[in-house]
Amino acid sequence: MDVDSRAARWEQRTEIPLFVASLVFMAAYATRVLAVSLSMGWRDLCLATMFVLWVAFAADYLVRWRLGGQRFLRFVTTHFLHTVVVILPLLRPLRIVPLYDVIQRRQGEPRLSLYARVISYASLSTLLLGFAGALAVFQQERGAPGANMTTFGDAVWWAASTLSTVGYGDITPVTRLGRMIAIGMMACGIGLLGAVTGSFSSWLMQTFTRESDRKGPPGL
């Protein structure tokens, strides 16, 4: 069995369980951030769950590297999203694109067009990234001197205005780490918005072109 087939089989077997694990990781993290009245025992359980799942993500990363047959530095640079979600496991649900591909390989041809898939991927990624970013920023801003982000609702409003590139400025992070998270979300927001608008525009152009070809030249 060659390297590519071994890596593909590993991905097909692990992508869905690891996606579920990423949702559990996010739920455990959200519980620690939002459930401030939670007992220490439950908070420790959430932390232990997050650590065990992170170990599973790291092990998957190493297995993919070994099956890929590449030098480690080259694997890091050519598998950028894998590297990011190991360093920041809260972003693991953003690997929804390969998850969909794995499901489609099991079921046959994709049921959605390319444009519909791009819009769906970008929309789901925006929701997941917005929730994760709101949690991360709220954890940093809560109780910080001069912070105007006092509730999780404020954090969600801030994340929505940031990812949509509107940026009202009524709620802003004041901590250093909070602003670093904001920079990353701004960059992601521009990319996701560009993907959606570009795909929608391309779909409209294709539709108009098909309609024009169907009607034929004027006067005929």
C-alpha positions in Angstrom: 0.0 0.0 0.0 1.5 3.4 -1.0 1.8 6.4 1.2 -1.1 8.3 -0.3 -3.6 5.4 0.2 -2.5 4.9 3.8 -2.9 8.6 4.6 -6.3 8.6 2.8 -7.5 5.6 4.8 -6.3 7.2 8.1 -8.2 10.4 7.3 -11.3 8.5 6.3 -11.3 6.6 9.6 -10.5 9.5 11.9 -12.0 12.7 10.4 -15.5 12.2 11.8 -14.5 11.0 15.3 -12.0 13.9 15.6 -14.6 16.4 14.4 -17.0 15.1 17.2 -14.1 15.4 19.6 -13.5 19.0 18.6 -17.1 19.8 19.4 -16.7 18.2 22.8 -13.5 20.2 23.3 -15.3 23.4 22.4 -18.2 22.5 24.8 -15.7 21.8 27.6 -14.0 25.1 27.0 -17.3 27.0 26.8 -18.3 25.5 30.1 -15.1 26.6 31.8 -15.5 30.1 30.5 -19.2 30.7 30.9 -20.2 28.6 33.9 -18.5 30.7 36.5 -20.5 29.1 39.4 -19.3 25.6 38.5 -17.7 23.7 41.2 -13.9 23.1 41.2 -14.4 19.4 40.5 -16.4 20.0 37.4 -14.0 22.7 36.2 -11.1 20.2 36.6 -13.1 17.6 34.7 -13.5 20.0 31.8 -9.8 20.9 31.9 -8.9 17.2 31.9 -11.2 16.5 29.0 -9.7 19.3 27.0 -6.2 18.0 27.7 -7.0 14.4 26.7 -8.6 15.6 23.5 -5.7 17.8 22.7 -3.4 14.8 23.1 -5.6 13.0 20.6 -5.3 15.9 18.1 -1.6 16.0 18.5 -1.3 12.2 18.0 -3.4 12.5 14.8 -1.1 15.2 13.6 2.0 13.0 14.2 0.4 10.0 12.5 -0.5 12.1 9.5 3.1 13.4 9.4 4.5 9.8 9.5 2.1 8.6 6.9 2.8 11.5 4.6 6.5 10.6 4.3 7.7 14.2 4.4 10.3 16.0 6.5 8.6 17.5 9.6 9.3 21.1 8.6 7.9 20.6 5.1 4.8 18.9 6.6 4.3 21.8 8.9 4.4 24.3 6.1 2.4 22.3 3.6 -0.3 21.3 6.1 -0.9 24.8 7.5 -4.5 24.2 8.8 -3.5 20.9 10.5 -0.7 22.8 12.3 -3.0 25.7 13.4 -5.6 23.4 14.9 -3.1 21.5 16.9 -1.7 24.8 18.3 -5.2 26.3 18.7 -7.5 23.2 19.2 -10.5 25.5 19.7 -10.3 26.1 15.9 -10.5 22.3 15.1 -14.2 22.5 14.0 -13.0 24.7 11.1 -11.8 21.5 9.4 -15.4 21.0 8.2 -14.3 21.0 4.6 -12.3 17.7 4.8 -15.0 16.3 7.0 -17.5 16.9 4.2 -15.2 15.3 1.6 -14.8 12.2 3.8 -18.6 11.8 4.1 -19.0 12.3 0.3 -16.4 9.7 -0.5 -18.5 7.2 1.5 -21.8 8.2 -0.1 -20.8 8.9 -3.7 -20.9 12.1 -5.7 -21.5 15.5 -3.9 -25.2 16.5 -3.7 -24.3 20.2 -3.7 -22.8 22.3 -6.5 -19.4 23.8 -6.0 -20.8 27.3 -5.3 -23.3 26.0 -2.8 -20.5 24.0 -1.0 -18.3 27.1 -0.8 -21.1 29.2 0.6 -22.1 26.5 3.1 -18.5 25.9 4.2 -17.9 29.7 4.7 -21.2 30.1 6.6 -20.5 27.2 9.0 -16.9 28.3 9.4 -18.1 31.8 10.3 -20.5 30.6 12.9 -17.9 28.3 14.5 -15.1 30.9 14.3 -17.4 33.6 15.8 -18.4 31.4 18.7 -14.8 30.3 19.4 -13.5 33.9 19.1 -16.2 35.3 21.3 -15.3 32.7 24.0 -11.6 33.3 23.7 -11.9 37.1 23.8 -14.4 37.1 26.6 -12.1 35.0 28.7 -9.3 37.6 28.3 -11.5 40.7 28.7 -13.7 39.7 31.6 -12.5 41.6 34.6 -9.7 43.4 32.8 -9.1 47.1 33.8 -11.0 49.4 31.4 -12.8 46.6 29.6 -16.2 47.3 28.1 -16.9 43.7 27.2 -18.7 42.7 30.4 -21.0 39.9 29.3 -20.8 37.0 26.8 -23.5 38.8 24.8 -21.1 41.7 24.4 -18.5 39.3 23.1 -20.9 37.7 20.6 -21.9 41.2 19.3 -18.2 42.1 19.0 -17.4 38.9 17.1 -20.3 39.4 14.7 -19.3 43.0 13.9 -15.7 41.9 13.5 -16.2 39.0 11.2 -18.7 40.9 9.1 -16.0 43.6 8.8 -18.5 46.2 10.0 -16.6 47.1 13.1 -18.9 49.5 15.0 -16.3 50.1 17.7 -18.8 50.3 20.5 -17.1 47.2 22.1 -13.4 46.7 21.7 -10.8 44.4 23.4 -8.3 46.2 25.6 -6.0 43.3 26.6 -3.0 42.4 24.5 -4.1 38.8 23.9 -7.6 40.0 23.2 -6.4 42.3 20.5 -4.3 39.6 18.9 -7.3 37.4 18.7 -9.2 40.3 17.1 -6.5 40.6 14.4 -6.9 37.0 13.5 -10.6 37.2 13.4 -10.4 40.3 11.2 -8.2 38.4 8.7 -10.5 35.4 8.7 -13.6 37.6 8.3 -12.2 39.2 5.2 -11.3 35.8 3.7 -14.7 34.2 4.5 -16.6 37.2 3.3 -14.6 37.2 0.1 -15.2 33.5 -0.5 -19.0 33.9 -0.1 -19.3 37.0 -2.2 -17.0 35.7 -4.9 -18.9 32.4 -5.1 -22.2 34.1 -5.2 -21.1 36.5 -7.9 -19.7 33.6 -10.0 -22.9 31.7 -9.6 -24.9 34.7 -10.8 -22.7 35.2 -13.8 -22.9 31.5 -14.7 -26.7 31.6 -14.4 -27.0 34.7 -16.5 -24.7 33.2 -19.1 -26.7 30.0 -19.3 -30.0 31.9 -19.7 -28.5 34.0 -22.5 -27.2 31.0 -24.3 -30.6 29.3 -24.0 -32.5 32.3 -25.5 -30.0 32.7 -28.3 -28.8 35.9 -30.1 -31.4 38.8 -30.4 -33.6 38.7 -33.5 -33.5 34.9 -34.0 
